[in-house]
C-alpha cells in the first residue's frame, strides 16, 4: 500500500548566471558543493606500504558503473601540492575500501576527518572497528552498514588540485538487515545513509519516496502512475 504525495510546482524566478572561466577555484567549489546535493559519503580505508591504516571521508564520491563495478573518488591534494594519505596509499597498494556512512556512523566519520598528524590510527581515535579485508589488504569498518573492497583501476590527474581515483569493486560486506540475499535488494531505511550538503551541512535519507519511471504509453495517457508515493514498509 502506498500513500500519494502532493508536489508543488515552483514559480518562475529570476536567473543568475556564472561564467566558470571568470571564477576562482574557491568560488567554483562553493557553487558546485552547494548545488550538487546530496552527495553520498565514502569513508575510505587504506593502508600504507608499512601496513599503517588510514581512514578519511570523501563526498566527491559516487558509483559510475556496474559492469565493471566502478566507484570513483575525488581526492584533493594538500595545500602544499603533495598527495593526501588516501591518494598516496592507493598508489602504493593499489587498493582501497569504501565504507558507506550511516547516521549511526556520523560521529565516527567526523572524527576521521580531523587533521591528525601522520601515522595516527583514525579508526582507533573514532572508536571504530577495523575488520580484515578479504580480497584487498586494507580493512573495512565493522560498524558500516555496507562496505566495498576495491582494487585500483585508474587514476586521472585533472589539474593541480585534485585527482580522480577509480576502483573496481571485488568484494562487498553488508549488515544482514540491510540486504535481501536472494533478490539483492538493499533496504534504504535499514541502510540509513547520510548525504553531504553544502558547507558543514548533511542530510538524512529518511524522507524517502518512490517515483516509477513511465512508459511512453503512460506519458501520453495515464500520467497518474508516476505520482510520488511513500512506501508502506510495515
C-alpha positions as CSV (number, residue, x, y, z in Angstrom):
1,X,0.0,0.0,0.0
2,X,1.3,3.5,-0.9
3,X,0.2,7.0,0.0
4,X,0.3,9.7,-2.7
5,X,2.3,12.8,-2.1
6,X,1.5,16.3,-3.2
7,X,4.0,18.2,-5.3
8,X,4.1,21.9,-5.5
9,X,5.5,23.5,-8.7
10,X,8.0,26.3,-8.1
11,X,7.1,29.7,-9.5
12,X,9.3,31.2,-12.3
13,X,12.3,33.1,-10.8
14,X,15.0,35.4,-11.9
15,X,18.1,33.6,-13.2
16,X,21.6,34.5,-12.2
17,X,24.5,33.2,-14.4
18,X,28.2,32.5,-13.8
19,X,31.0,32.1,-16.3
20,X,33.2,29.5,-14.6
21,X,36.2,30.8,-16.5
22,X,35.9,34.1,-14.6
23,X,35.6,32.4,-11.2
24,X,38.3,31.5,-8.7
25,X,38.6,27.8,-7.8
26,X,37.1,28.5,-4.4
27,X,34.1,30.2,-6.0
28,X,33.5,27.3,-8.3
29,X,33.8,24.9,-5.4
30,X,31.2,26.8,-3.4
31,X,28.7,26.7,-6.3
32,X,29.3,23.0,-7.0
33,X,29.0,21.7,-3.5
34,X,26.0,23.9,-2.7
35,X,24.0,22.7,-5.8
36,X,25.2,19.1,-6.4
37,X,23.5,17.7,-3.4
38,X,23.0,15.5,-1.5
39,X,26.3,13.7,-2.3
40,X,26.9,10.2,-0.9
41,X,29.8,9.9,1.5
42,X,32.6,7.4,1.3
43,X,34.6,6.7,4.5
44,X,37.6,5.3,2.8
45,X,40.1,3.0,4.5
46,X,43.5,2.3,3.1
47,X,46.9,1.1,4.3
48,X,50.4,2.5,3.5
49,X,53.4,0.5,2.4
50,X,54.2,-0.3,6.1
51,X,50.7,-1.5,6.9
52,X,49.5,1.6,8.8
53,X,45.8,2.1,8.4
54,X,44.3,5.4,7.3
55,X,40.6,6.4,7.3
56,X,39.2,9.5,5.6
57,X,35.8,10.7,4.4
58,X,35.1,11.9,0.9
59,X,31.9,13.4,-0.5
60,X,33.3,13.8,-4.0
61,X,32.3,10.1,-4.5
62,X,29.9,8.1,-6.5
63,X,29.1,4.8,-8.4
64,X,29.9,5.1,-12.1
65,X,29.4,1.6,-13.5
66,X,28.0,-1.8,-12.6
67,X,29.8,-3.8,-15.3
68,X,32.6,-3.5,-14.4
69,X,31.6,-2.3,-10.9
70,X,33.4,1.0,-10.6
71,X,33.4,3.5,-7.7
72,X,35.0,6.9,-8.1
73,X,36.7,9.2,-5.5
74,X,37.7,12.8,-6.0
75,X,40.8,13.2,-3.8
76,X,42.1,16.7,-3.2
77,X,45.9,17.4,-2.9
78,X,47.3,19.0,0.2
79,X,47.8,22.8,0.0
80,X,51.5,22.1,-0.4
81,X,50.7,20.2,-3.6
82,X,51.5,16.8,-2.1
83,X,49.2,13.8,-2.1
84,X,47.0,13.1,0.9
85,X,47.4,9.8,2.7
86,X,44.5,8.2,0.8
87,X,45.9,9.0,-2.6
88,X,49.4,8.0,-1.7
89,X,48.2,4.8,-0.1
90,X,46.1,3.8,-3.1
91,X,49.1,4.5,-5.4
92,X,51.4,2.3,-3.2
93,X,49.0,-0.6,-2.5
94,X,46.6,-0.4,-5.5
95,X,43.6,-0.9,-3.2
96,X,41.0,0.9,-1.0
97,X,37.7,0.2,0.7
98,X,34.7,2.4,0.6
99,X,32.5,2.3,3.8
100,X,29.0,3.7,3.4
101,X,28.3,6.3,6.2
102,X,25.0,5.7,8.0
103,X,23.5,8.1,10.6
104,X,24.9,5.9,13.4
105,X,28.4,6.2,11.8
106,X,28.3,10.0,11.6
107,X,30.3,10.9,14.7
108,X,33.0,8.3,13.8
109,X,33.2,9.7,10.3
110,X,33.6,13.2,11.6
111,X,36.4,12.0,13.9
112,X,38.2,10.5,10.9
113,X,38.1,14.0,9.2
114,X,40.2,15.5,12.0
115,X,43.6,16.5,10.6
116,X,45.7,14.3,12.9
117,X,49.4,14.1,12.5
118,X,50.7,11.4,10.0
119,X,50.7,7.9,11.5
120,X,47.7,8.4,13.7
121,X,45.2,5.5,13.7
122,X,41.9,7.3,12.8
123,X,39.8,4.3,13.4
124,X,41.1,3.9,17.0
125,X,40.6,7.6,17.6
126,X,37.0,7.3,16.3
127,X,36.3,4.1,18.3
128,X,35.6,2.1,15.1
129,X,36.5,-1.5,14.4
130,X,38.9,-2.5,11.7
131,X,37.9,-5.8,10.1
132,X,40.3,-7.6,7.8
133,X,39.8,-7.3,4.1
134,X,39.1,-10.4,2.1
135,X,40.5,-9.5,-1.4
136,X,42.4,-6.3,-0.6
137,X,44.9,-5.6,2.2
138,X,43.1,-2.7,3.7
139,X,40.4,-3.2,6.3
140,X,36.7,-2.4,6.3
141,X,34.8,-0.8,9.2
142,X,32.7,-3.2,11.2
143,X,30.1,-0.5,12.1
144,X,29.5,0.4,8.4
145,X,26.1,-0.8,7.0
146,X,27.9,-1.6,3.7
147,X,31.5,-1.7,2.6
148,X,33.1,-2.3,-0.8
149,X,36.6,-3.6,-1.3
150,X,38.1,-2.1,-4.4
151,X,41.2,-2.7,-6.5
152,X,42.7,0.3,-8.2
153,X,41.5,0.7,-11.7
154,X,42.6,4.1,-13.0
155,X,43.8,7.4,-11.6
156,X,43.1,10.5,-13.6
157,X,45.2,13.6,-13.0
158,X,42.8,16.5,-13.7
159,X,44.8,19.5,-12.6
160,X,46.9,20.9,-9.8
161,X,44.4,20.4,-7.0
162,X,42.7,17.0,-7.4
163,X,42.9,13.5,-8.8
164,X,40.1,11.1,-9.6
165,X,40.6,7.6,-8.4
166,X,38.5,4.8,-10.0
167,X,38.3,1.5,-8.2
168,X,36.8,-1.8,-9.2
169,X,34.6,-3.5,-6.5
170,X,35.8,-7.0,-5.9
171,X,34.1,-7.9,-2.6
172,X,31.2,-6.4,-0.5
173,X,30.2,-6.6,3.1
174,X,26.6,-5.8,4.1
175,X,25.0,-5.8,7.5
176,X,22.4,-8.6,7.3
177,X,19.4,-6.5,7.9
178,X,20.2,-4.1,5.1
179,X,20.0,-6.5,2.1
180,X,17.9,-9.3,0.7
181,X,20.5,-12.0,-0.1
182,X,18.3,-13.6,-2.8
183,X,17.0,-10.5,-4.7
184,X,20.0,-8.3,-3.8
185,X,17.6,-5.5,-2.8
186,X,19.2,-3.0,-0.4
187,X,16.7,-1.6,2.1
188,X,17.3,2.2,2.2
189,X,15.6,2.5,5.6
190,X,17.9,0.0,7.2
191,X,20.9,1.4,5.4
192,X,20.0,4.9,6.8
193,X,22.7,6.6,4.8
194,X,23.5,10.3,5.1
195,X,24.4,12.7,2.4
196,X,26.6,15.8,2.2
197,X,25.2,19.2,1.5
198,X,27.0,22.5,1.1
199,X,29.3,23.9,3.8
200,X,29.0,21.9,7.0
201,X,25.6,20.6,6.1
202,X,24.4,17.0,6.0
203,X,21.1,15.3,5.1
204,X,19.5,12.0,6.0
205,X,17.7,9.7,3.5
206,X,14.7,9.2,5.8
207,X,12.3,11.3,3.7
208,X,12.1,8.5,1.1
209,X,9.5,8.2,-1.7
210,X,9.0,6.1,-4.8
211,X,8.6,7.5,-8.3
212,X,8.1,4.9,-11.1
213,X,9.6,5.6,-14.5
214,X,6.8,5.9,-17.1
215,X,6.5,4.1,-20.4
216,X,5.8,6.2,-23.5
217,X,2.2,5.0,-23.3
218,X,1.9,6.1,-19.7
219,X,3.4,9.5,-20.5
220,X,0.9,10.1,-23.3
221,X,-2.0,8.5,-21.4
222,X,-2.4,8.0,-17.6
223,X,0.4,10.0,-16.0
224,X,-1.0,9.4,-12.6
225,X,1.0,6.2,-12.5
226,X,4.1,8.3,-11.9
227,X,2.9,10.2,-8.8
228,X,5.2,10.2,-5.9
229,X,4.3,7.7,-3.2
230,X,5.6,6.9,0.2
231,X,6.2,3.1,0.5
232,X,4.5,1.3,3.4
233,X,7.3,-0.8,4.9
234,X,5.3,-2.3,7.8
